[in-house]
Structure formats: structure tokens, C-alpha cells
């Protein structure tokens, strides 16, 4: 058994041997296709960005489609105006349908983190998106079969998509140098907001011109194509990537460290559940999702019923959406321009919020980041179940005062989460997250001393 001093010397020696070629080596002069010159860790981030775009589009498309599905449509037949409604669902049933996704989504969060830890983030993330895409293609058939079939398909979509968020952190443990993990993870997670931005306007156009089923066919096919590219381009670790440069590979390995012994991936749950920094992440995630899911599932209906805008218009206005004070302003003012501006700012700020708590799992416990993301996203999925039902219970007459209550509640939840996170969040590794069963070699130089690979 090596002593601690011997292990330290081994790490220093290994780091010295590895760092020398990095500091002296230049980018290879061999000719490559332009896409092969992109740093592979940023290629992973960009593909994950597109993956999360698909994740949120597949989640949000029903929110727009359902407006067209339950609309009273008129046509003239023999000089008589005929009104036809394809699905006669009241607001409570619509809330149940929209919330069904989250009944499945909450179940696979922690198992998804565990599966990603043991089987790899690439496989689990890809499978989650691919299966959701296939189920999306079945949605029109299920809706016309029965409302129960539609609810069942949405629950299954939640089960499969629930694998995606915790799985992505498993990739960052292999690909993200410490000084770049926030940047890389934020690039990936920002796809969620772009996905929501794209889902509403494109869904509105498709429903207006091709009918609501085209929404599910179009986005389902796009997501499946993304999955094919994902499995072809992305590798689980830098060592497995065929076209990564030696320069970037050494940079990533030297930044992250080399494990001398296998690590135990079973977290000390008693410490996890009593850690205030963990609960700060969980409550921040919960609060952010409360407001976000309020908009995700209720925004198209709100814009149509309160702002009196047609489906195609609401698609473009919803697509402009780029937290507590703006929700409060929305609750106090129901003029069209004020509402649109404040909702745009409120949801847009969510992107900045995600760049903090969304990668905080990697800060406090990098070895258990996937499992912690699964835990926080599991609890943060509860608003996805509650808010559609709450909206259906409160918004009965589709009046401004009813929607004001929805926004007051969202504002209060946002504020509570912000206060708790500000008091108890941490960016430092927690002692309980340090392994006692393995040691790792890390660079004797700080990450700032290593030049940006491929520059």
C-alpha cells in the first residue's frame, strides 16, 4: 500500500510529465475538416443544447396544440354557420392532461441519475430524448382514441424525458474542466429556454396552417434526427473520441485529474438530506420551476383568453419570452403591452438563475452531480403536477382576477426560493462528497495556468 507521501509524489510526477507537453505543444498542423477543429467539449455542449431544445419543445408543444384542439371552429354549410369542437374538454380536464406529463417525469429523476452514473450520460440522455420523440409521434392517434390514451402517452413521455436532466451531469464529470464547467453546463441548459421560445411560435404556425397534429409530427421527427446525430457524434469520455486532439485530451485529463482507484458512487444520503447547500439548490430549483411551469402550461391559454389574441399571434408573442417582481407587476396590471414585456423579462431572467443553481451540483459534489440533479429535479417537478391543476381550479371563468391570483402565487414562491438560496447556497465542495475509497491525481498547477485548449 502506498503511503500518502508516495501518492503525492506520484501525482506530482504524473502531472509534471503531462503538463510539459501541454504548455509546449501547439495546435496540430494536420489538415482537418472545419467541424473537426471545434473543441470536442464544446461540441458536446452544443449538441446537449440542441438536445434540451428538443426536450422542452416536446414538453411544451401540447400547451399550444390544446388551444386549437378544444377551440370552437366555424364553417358555413348550406348558408348556415356550423360550430364544431373536436375535443370538448373543460379547463379542469385540460389541466389534468397538461399535468399528466409530470406524473411520469417525477418518477425517473433519481433513477435517471443512477443509470447515468453507471451506464453513461450519453446513452441515457439520448435514449430519453429518442423515446420521447417516438411517443410524441403517437400523440395525435392517442388523442383521437380517447382522453385516457392521451393522458397515458403523456405520462410515458414524462417517464422517458425524466432521464435527460440528471444524465447530462454524468457527461460533465468526464468532459468539463473545473474552470469551464459552469460555461459548458450553462450552454447546454440554455437550450431549455430556446426550446420554449421556439415551441410556441412554430407550434402556432403549424396549428394555424396544417392543423394541430402536425405539431407533434414535425417536432417528433426533428427530435429523432437529433438523436441519430447524438449517437454518431458524441462519445462518453474524451478518451473514446476518435477526432479529439491530443492537446485537448491532455488539457481535460490534467484539469479534471486521473483516478488511481475506482470510486464509490453511492452517496452518503444521510449527509445529503441534512445538507443546507443541497436544500438551497432543491428549493431554488422548485421555485424556478413553479413560475416556469405556470407559464409553460398556462401561457397560451392566458394569452388567448385574457389578452384576446389568436393562435398564430399568441405563438409569436409567446416566442418572445426570453422572476418575482415581474410576476407581481403582471398580477397588478392586465394591459396587453405590460403583460407581454413583464412575462418576457420574468422568464428570460430564468436563464440567469439556471446558470447558478443548475450547475451548483457540480460545485458542491461533482462525483454525485447526476444523482443530486435527479434529486432536485424530482422535487422541482412537483410544480409541474400542481400548477396545471391549480390553474384549472382557479381559472374557471377565464377572468383577469383569476389569472392575477395565479401570478401572485408564482411571485411569492419565487421570492421564498430566492431568500433561502441566498442564505444557504455554497459553491465549495462538501466534505461528505469527498471519497475515502480512492485518490486522484490533479495538476500541481491551478486551472488558470493551463491555456485554453485549441486556442
Backbone torsions as a table, in degrees:
resi	resn	phi	psi	omega
1	UNK	NA	128.9	179.1
2	UNK	-71.1	145.5	172.7
3	UNK	-79.1	168.8	-180.0
4	UNK	-62.0	-38.8	-180.0
5	UNK	-65.4	-39.4	-179.9
6	UNK	-65.3	-38.9	178.3
7	UNK	-65.7	-38.6	178.8
8	UNK	-62.6	-43.8	179.0
9	UNK	-64.0	-38.3	179.0
10	UNK	-62.8	-43.4	178.9
11	UNK	-63.4	-43.7	-179.2
12	UNK	-64.3	-43.0	-180.0
13	UNK	-63.4	-44.8	-179.4
14	UNK	-64.2	-40.8	-179.9
15	UNK	-64.8	-40.8	-179.2
16	UNK	-62.9	-44.9	-179.5
17	UNK	-64.0	-33.3	-177.0
18	UNK	-82.5	-35.8	-175.1
19	UNK	-73.2	-30.5	-176.5
20	UNK	-58.3	-50.1	178.9
21	UNK	-66.4	-28.2	-179.6
22	UNK	-67.9	-44.4	-175.8
23	UNK	-73.5	-25.3	-177.6
24	UNK	-97.9	-19.6	-171.2
25	UNK	-83.2	143.7	175.4
26	UNK	-104.2	167.8	177.5
27	UNK	-61.0	134.6	-178.1
28	UNK	-55.2	143.5	-177.7
29	UNK	-91.9	-2.3	178.6
30	UNK	-60.1	139.5	-179.8
31	UNK	-71.6	134.1	177.8
32	UNK	-131.5	159.6	166.9
33	UNK	-63.8	152.2	-174.1
34	UNK	-58.2	-37.1	-176.9
35	UNK	-71.6	-20.8	177.8
36	UNK	-76.7	-17.1	-179.9
37	UNK	-85.1	-10.0	177.2
38	UNK	-68.8	129.1	176.6
39	UNK	-53.0	130.3	-170.9
40	UNK	-66.7	-28.6	177.8
41	UNK	-67.1	-30.7	176.7
42	UNK	-80.1	-26.0	172.8
43	UNK	-66.2	-40.0	175.2
44	UNK	-60.7	-45.1	-179.3
45	UNK	-62.8	-42.1	-178.9
46	UNK	-68.4	-40.4	177.2
47	UNK	-67.8	-36.4	175.5
48	UNK	-66.2	-37.3	174.9
49	UNK	-56.0	-49.3	179.0
50	UNK	-65.6	-33.9	177.2
51	UNK	-63.3	-44.1	178.9
52	UNK	-70.7	-29.2	171.0
53	UNK	-56.7	-49.3	179.5
54	UNK	-63.9	-40.6	-179.6
55	UNK	-56.0	-47.1	-176.6
56	UNK	-79.1	-30.2	175.0
57	UNK	-64.1	-45.2	179.5
58	UNK	-65.2	-28.2	178.7
59	UNK	-79.8	-36.0	-171.1
60	UNK	-93.3	-17.1	-171.4
61	UNK	-61.2	-31.9	179.4
62	UNK	-66.1	-27.9	179.8
63	UNK	-61.7	-33.8	176.5
64	UNK	-85.9	-42.9	-177.3
65	UNK	-60.0	-36.7	-175.7
66	UNK	-66.4	-26.9	176.3
67	UNK	-62.9	-41.6	178.8
68	UNK	-77.0	-31.9	-177.8
69	UNK	-66.2	-34.6	-177.1
70	UNK	-102.6	3.9	-176.7
71	UNK	-70.3	145.1	171.9
72	UNK	-81.3	110.8	-178.0
73	UNK	-105.9	141.1	-176.7
74	UNK	-117.1	149.1	170.8
75	UNK	-150.9	156.3	-177.1
76	UNK	-94.8	126.7	179.2
77	UNK	-132.1	114.9	-177.3
78	UNK	56.2	40.3	177.9
79	UNK	78.8	3.2	-179.3
80	UNK	-113.2	135.2	177.9
81	UNK	-78.9	119.9	-179.6
82	UNK	-107.1	127.7	177.2
83	UNK	-103.0	129.8	-177.6
84	UNK	-131.9	132.7	177.3
85	UNK	-120.5	116.5	-174.4
86	UNK	-66.9	-39.5	179.5
87	UNK	-129.0	119.7	-178.1
88	UNK	-95.5	74.7	-178.9
89	UNK	-108.8	128.9	176.3
90	UNK	-77.9	175.5	-174.3
91	UNK	-64.0	-33.3	179.6
92	UNK	-67.4	-42.8	178.8
93	UNK	-67.7	-37.1	176.4
94	UNK	-61.6	-40.3	177.4
95	UNK	-62.5	-39.1	177.5
96	UNK	-64.4	-42.3	179.7
97	UNK	-63.6	-46.4	-178.5
98	UNK	-67.1	-31.6	-179.3
99	UNK	-84.3	-12.2	-176.1
100	UNK	-59.7	-36.0	179.1
101	UNK	-52.7	-41.8	-172.3
102	UNK	-77.2	-17.8	174.4
103	UNK	-65.4	-36.2	174.9
104	UNK	-81.3	-37.0	-175.2
105	UNK	-60.7	-38.0	-176.0
106	UNK	-70.9	-24.8	-174.1
107	UNK	-73.0	-36.2	-171.0
108	UNK	-98.3	9.2	-178.3
109	UNK	-66.2	-58.5	-179.4
110	UNK	-68.9	-44.3	174.1
111	UNK	-58.8	-34.8	178.1
112	UNK	-63.6	-40.8	176.6
113	UNK	-64.2	-41.0	178.6
114	UNK	-65.5	-45.1	-179.4
115	UNK	-62.4	-40.1	179.4
116	UNK	-65.8	-36.6	179.3
117	UNK	-63.9	-38.3	-174.1
118	UNK	-96.2	-30.3	-175.9
119	UNK	-110.2	-10.4	177.3
120	UNK	107.3	137.1	-178.5
121	UNK	-67.2	-35.6	-178.6
122	UNK	-60.5	-48.7	-176.7
123	UNK	-65.1	-48.7	-174.6
124	UNK	-68.8	-42.6	178.1
125	UNK	-60.7	-46.8	-178.9
126	UNK	-63.9	-44.2	179.3
127	UNK	-62.4	-40.1	179.7
128	UNK	-59.0	-45.9	-179.2
129	UNK	-71.2	-41.4	-177.4
130	UNK	-62.8	-46.4	-179.7
131	UNK	-66.0	-36.7	176.7
132	UNK	-64.4	-38.0	177.9
133	UNK	-62.5	-44.0	179.8
134	UNK	-64.1	-41.0	178.2
135	UNK	-66.8	-33.7	177.0
136	UNK	-62.3	-38.9	178.4
137	UNK	-63.9	-24.9	179.8
138	UNK	-87.6	-8.0	-173.2
139	UNK	-59.8	-47.6	179.3
140	UNK	-58.7	-41.8	178.3
141	UNK	-61.9	-44.5	-179.2
142	UNK	-64.4	-40.6	-179.1
143	UNK	-62.6	-40.9	-178.9
144	UNK	-78.1	-20.0	176.7
145	UNK	-72.2	-53.8	175.9
146	UNK	-174.1	159.9	178.4
147	UNK	-65.2	-30.5	179.6
148	UNK	-69.6	-36.4	176.6
149	UNK	-65.7	-39.6	178.1
150	UNK	-63.2	-45.2	179.0
151	UNK	-61.6	-41.2	179.7
152	UNK	-62.8	-42.5	179.0
153	UNK	-64.2	-40.4	179.4
154	UNK	-66.9	-36.6	176.1
155	UNK	-63.7	-42.9	178.2
156	UNK	-63.9	-38.6	176.0
157	UNK	-60.2	-41.4	177.5
158	UNK	-62.2	-41.3	178.8
159	UNK	-59.6	-44.4	-176.8
160	UNK	-76.4	-41.1	-179.0
161	UNK	-71.7	-22.1	178.6
162	UNK	-63.2	-13.9	178.5
163	UNK	-77.2	-22.8	-166.5
164	UNK	-68.8	-52.9	-172.5
165	UNK	-61.8	-50.8	179.1
166	UNK	-66.4	-27.3	-176.6
167	UNK	-67.1	-33.2	-172.7
168	UNK	-66.4	-31.3	179.7
169	UNK	-66.4	-26.3	177.3
170	UNK	-65.0	-32.3	176.7
171	UNK	-68.9	-39.9	-176.8
172	UNK	-66.3	-27.1	177.8
173	UNK	-64.2	-22.2	177.6
174	UNK	-99.1	-31.0	-167.9
175	UNK	-106.3	-21.3	-169.2
176	UNK	-102.0	110.3	171.2
177	UNK	-60.1	149.4	-175.2
178	UNK	-52.0	-40.3	-176.8
179	UNK	-78.6	-6.2	-178.0
180	UNK	-119.2	-2.1	-173.1
181	UNK	-64.4	-37.0	178.1
182	UNK	-65.5	-43.1	179.8
183	UNK	-62.1	-47.5	-176.9
184	UNK	-66.5	-45.4	-179.2
185	UNK	-66.7	-36.3	179.2
186	UNK	-67.5	-39.3	175.1
187	UNK	-56.3	-46.3	-178.2
188	UNK	-65.1	-50.7	-175.1
189	UNK	-67.9	-26.1	179.4
190	UNK	-64.0	-17.3	175.3
191	UNK	-60.2	-27.5	178.4
192	UNK	-60.9	-43.8	-177.5
193	UNK	-74.3	-36.5	175.3
194	UNK	-66.1	-38.1	178.0
195	UNK	-60.8	-43.7	177.3
196	UNK	-65.2	-38.6	179.1
197	UNK	-62.6	-39.9	-178.6
198	UNK	-79.2	-33.4	-173.9
199	UNK	-60.2	-44.5	-174.3
200	UNK	-68.7	-51.5	-178.1
201	UNK	-67.4	-41.8	-178.6
202	UNK	-67.8	-40.6	177.5
203	UNK	-62.7	-40.0	178.1
204	UNK	-61.3	-44.0	179.1
205	UNK	-65.1	-44.6	-179.4
206	UNK	-62.4	-44.3	179.8
207	UNK	-64.9	-38.0	-177.4
208	UNK	-67.8	-39.0	-171.1
209	UNK	-106.2	-28.7	-176.0
210	UNK	-120.1	-4.5	-178.6
211	UNK	94.1	153.4	-174.3
212	UNK	-60.4	-31.9	179.2
213	UNK	-60.6	-29.2	-178.3
214	UNK	-62.4	-25.5	178.0
215	UNK	-59.0	-47.2	-176.2
216	UNK	-74.3	-36.3	178.3
217	UNK	-67.0	-45.1	-176.5
218	UNK	-63.5	-53.0	-176.0
219	UNK	-72.0	-31.2	176.6
220	UNK	-63.4	-42.8	179.0
221	UNK	-66.8	-43.1	179.0
222	UNK	-58.9	-44.9	-179.1
223	UNK	-65.9	-36.4	179.0
224	UNK	-67.4	-39.1	176.5
225	UNK	-62.8	-41.4	177.2
226	UNK	-58.3	-42.7	-179.1
227	UNK	-60.3	-40.8	178.2
228	UNK	-61.0	-42.6	177.7
229	UNK	-66.2	-39.9	-179.1
230	UNK	-59.1	-48.4	-177.5
231	UNK	-72.0	-23.3	179.8
232	UNK	-82.3	-38.2	-171.3
233	UNK	-92.8	-40.7	-168.3
234	UNK	-91.2	145.1	174.8
235	UNK	-122.0	154.7	-175.6
236	UNK	-64.6	-39.5	-178.4
237	UNK	-132.4	158.6	176.6
238	UNK	-59.1	-34.4	-178.3
239	UNK	-63.8	-25.1	-177.3
240	UNK	-88.8	-8.8	-175.9
241	UNK	-81.7	126.5	-173.2
242	UNK	-71.8	-29.8	-173.2
243	UNK	-109.9	8.7	177.9
244	UNK	-68.4	141.8	178.7
245	UNK	-76.5	152.2	176.6
246	UNK	-59.9	-33.9	179.6
247	UNK	-59.6	-50.8	-178.6
248	UNK	-69.6	-39.1	179.8
249	UNK	-60.3	-46.9	178.9
250	UNK	-64.5	-38.9	179.7
251	UNK	-60.4	-46.1	-179.1
252	UNK	-66.4	-45.5	-178.8
253	UNK	-63.5	-43.2	-178.9
254	UNK	-69.8	-30.8	-179.7
255	UNK	-75.0	-41.8	-175.7
256	UNK	-83.3	-39.4	-178.2
257	UNK	108.3	159.1	-179.8
258	UNK	-113.6	123.1	179.1
259	UNK	-73.1	130.3	177.8
260	UNK	-85.0	-28.8	179.1
261	UNK	-136.1	155.2	177.8
262	UNK	-59.7	146.8	-178.9
263	UNK	-102.8	152.2	177.8
264	UNK	-85.9	118.7	-176.2
265	UNK	-95.2	11.9	176.6
266	UNK	-90.3	111.0	-175.9
267	UNK	-70.9	152.1	174.6
268	UNK	-77.2	89.4	-170.2
269	UNK	-59.0	-33.2	180.0
270	UNK	-62.1	-37.8	177.3
271	UNK	-74.2	-36.8	179.2
272	UNK	-60.3	-48.1	-174.5
273	UNK	-75.7	-11.4	177.1
274	UNK	-109.7	10.2	-178.3
275	UNK	-91.0	119.3	178.7
276	UNK	-63.6	-40.1	176.1
277	UNK	-59.5	-34.9	176.8
278	UNK	-65.9	-45.7	-179.1
279	UNK	-69.1	-26.9	174.2
280	UNK	-63.4	-43.0	176.9
281	UNK	-63.8	-45.6	-176.8
282	UNK	-60.5	-47.2	-177.6
283	UNK	-71.5	-34.3	174.9
284	UNK	-63.4	-43.3	178.8
285	UNK	-62.8	-44.2	178.7
286	UNK	-60.3	-47.5	-177.3
287	UNK	-65.1	-44.0	178.6
288	UNK	-61.4	-43.2	-178.2
289	UNK	-69.7	-28.2	178.4
290	UNK	-59.5	-52.5	179.1
291	UNK	-67.9	-38.5	-177.4
292	UNK	-66.4	-43.7	-180.0
293	UNK	-73.0	-27.7	173.0
294	UNK	-58.6	-42.7	178.6
295	UNK	-76.2	-39.6	-175.9
296	UNK	-60.3	-43.7	-175.7
297	UNK	-94.9	-21.2	-174.1
298	UNK	-113.2	-14.2	-173.2
299	UNK	-60.6	-48.7	-179.4
300	UNK	-58.4	-41.5	179.0
301	UNK	-65.6	-41.2	179.5
302	UNK	-61.6	-46.2	-178.0
303	UNK	-65.3	-36.7	-179.7
304	UNK	-74.1	-42.9	-174.1
305	UNK	-81.6	-37.1	-175.4
306	UNK	-97.5	-45.7	-179.2
307	UNK	-85.4	-7.9	175.5
308	UNK	57.9	47.9	178.1
309	UNK	-111.7	146.1	-177.2
310	UNK	-77.1	168.9	-173.4
311	UNK	-57.0	-45.2	-178.4
312	UNK	-66.1	-39.1	178.4
313	UNK	-66.2	-45.1	-176.3
314	UNK	-65.6	-28.0	176.0
315	UNK	-61.9	-46.7	-178.6
316	UNK	-71.1	-39.0	179.3
317	UNK	-67.4	-42.9	177.1
318	UNK	-62.5	-33.6	-179.7
319	UNK	-67.8	-14.3	177.7
320	UNK	-78.4	-11.5	-175.5
321	UNK	-64.2	107.8	-173.2
322	UNK	-98.2	NA	NA
323	UNK	NA	-64.1	-163.9
324	UNK	-79.8	-36.2	-172.9
325	UNK	-66.9	-35.2	-179.0
326	UNK	-74.1	-34.0	174.3
327	UNK	-63.9	-37.2	178.9
328	UNK	-65.7	-42.2	177.6
329	UNK	-62.0	-39.9	177.7
330	UNK	-60.2	-42.0	-178.5
331	UNK	-65.3	-31.4	-176.7
332	UNK	-89.9	-17.2	-177.9
333	UNK	-132.6	127.9	-179.5
334	UNK	-114.6	21.2	174.0
335	UNK	-75.2	144.7	-170.4
336	UNK	-57.5	-49.8	-173.8
337	UNK	-67.2	-39.3	179.4
338	UNK	-64.4	-43.3	-179.7
339	UNK	-62.0	-46.6	-177.5
340	UNK	-62.9	-45.4	-179.0
341	UNK	-63.4	-46.0	-176.0
342	UNK	-69.3	-38.3	177.2
343	UNK	-66.3	-38.2	177.9
344	UNK	-60.2	-47.8	-179.1
345	UNK	-68.0	-42.5	-176.3
346	UNK	-60.1	-49.2	-178.6
347	UNK	-73.7	-33.7	178.8
348	UNK	-62.1	-38.9	178.8
349	UNK	-63.1	-24.7	177.4
350	UNK	-56.5	-29.9	177.1
351	UNK	-62.8	-39.4	177.1
352	UNK	-68.8	-39.4	179.2
353	UNK	-61.5	-43.1	180.0
354	UNK	-63.3	-32.5	-179.4
355	UNK	-67.9	-13.6	176.7
356	UNK	-95.0	-71.5	-174.8
357	UNK	-74.2	-23.6	-177.4
358	UNK	-65.9	-24.1	178.0
359	UNK	-113.5	3.5	-177.2
360	UNK	-65.4	-25.2	176.5
361	UNK	-59.7	-38.3	-179.8
362	UNK	-69.8	-26.3	-180.0
363	UNK	-74.6	-48.9	-170.8
364	UNK	-86.7	-24.9	-178.8
365	UNK	-156.9	74.1	-175.0
366	UNK	-58.1	-33.6	-179.2
367	UNK	-67.7	-29.4	-176.4
368	UNK	-110.6	20.4	-173.1
369	UNK	-59.4	-41.8	-179.4
370	UNK	-63.2	-43.5	-179.6
371	UNK	-67.9	-38.6	178.4
372	UNK	-68.0	-37.9	175.0
373	UNK	-62.9	-40.2	176.5
374	UNK	-61.4	-41.4	179.1
375	UNK	-64.2	-50.7	-176.9
376	UNK	-66.9	-39.1	-179.8
377	UNK	-71.9	-28.0	175.4
378	UNK	-62.3	-51.8	179.9
379	UNK	-68.5	-34.7	-179.7
380	UNK	-74.1	-6.8	176.3
381	UNK	-83.0	-18.7	179.9
382	UNK	-54.0	-41.9	176.1
383	UNK	-58.8	-31.7	178.2
384	UNK	-64.7	-28.4	176.8
385	UNK	-81.9	-41.4	-173.1
386	UNK	-76.8	-46.2	-170.1
387	UNK	-62.5	-41.2	177.6
388	UNK	-63.6	-38.3	178.6
389	UNK	-68.2	-42.9	178.6
390	UNK	-61.6	-43.2	177.3
391	UNK	-59.4	-43.0	-179.8
392	UNK	-66.0	-32.7	179.6
393	UNK	-76.8	-38.2	-177.0
394	UNK	-83.2	-45.9	-176.7
395	UNK	-87.4	86.3	-179.8
396	UNK	-99.2	-44.0	-177.6
397	UNK	-97.7	2.3	178.2
398	UNK	60.3	38.1	-177.2
399	UNK	-96.5	164.2	179.2
400	UNK	-64.0	-41.0	-177.6
401	UNK	-63.2	-34.3	178.2
402	UNK	-67.2	-42.2	178.7
403	UNK	-70.8	-29.6	175.9
404	UNK	-60.1	-40.7	178.3
405	UNK	-61.6	-39.5	178.3
406	UNK	-59.5	-43.8	-177.3
407	UNK	-74.6	-32.6	174.6
408	UNK	-61.4	-43.8	179.6
409	UNK	-62.6	-45.9	179.5
410	UNK	-60.6	-40.4	179.5
411	UNK	-62.0	-43.6	179.9
412	UNK	-64.9	-40.3	179.0
413	UNK	-65.2	-43.4	177.0
414	UNK	-56.5	-48.1	-175.7
415	UNK	-63.6	-43.6	179.3
416	UNK	-61.4	-43.3	178.8
417	UNK	-65.0	-38.3	-179.8
418	UNK	-65.1	-41.2	-179.3
419	UNK	-65.4	-46.3	-178.5
420	UNK	-64.0	-42.8	-179.6
421	UNK	-64.9	-41.2	179.2
422	UNK	-62.6	-31.3	-177.8
423	UNK	-82.8	-35.8	-167.2
424	UNK	-122.2	-2.8	-179.2
425	UNK	-70.4	154.8	178.8
426	UNK	-143.0	149.6	175.5
427	UNK	-109.9	8.2	-176.8
428	UNK	-100.9	144.9	176.1
429	UNK	-58.6	136.9	-179.4
430	UNK	-87.3	144.1	-176.4
431	UNK	-61.0	-35.7	-178.6
432	UNK	-68.3	-15.2	-179.8
433	UNK	-89.9	-4.6	178.8
434	UNK	-80.9	135.4	-177.1
435	UNK	-79.2	141.4	173.6
436	UNK	-105.5	-2.8	-175.4
437	UNK	-106.9	0.1	178.2
438	UNK	-153.7	162.8	174.0
439	UNK	-125.5	159.4	-178.8
440	UNK	-137.7	148.4	176.8
441	UNK	-90.0	125.5	173.2
442	UNK	-124.0	163.3	-174.0
443	UNK	-65.1	144.5	174.6
444	UNK	-76.4	-12.1	176.1
445	UNK	-101.4	151.9	176.9
446	UNK	-73.5	161.5	-177.4
447	UNK	-62.7	-29.6	-178.5
448	UNK	-66.6	-22.3	-176.9
449	UNK	-80.6	-11.4	-178.8
450	UNK	-92.8	125.1	-177.3
451	UNK	-66.1	154.3	178.4
452	UNK	-63.8	121.0	-177.1
453	UNK	-61.2	145.3	178.6
454	UNK	69.5	10.6	174.7
455	UNK	-87.0	NA	NA
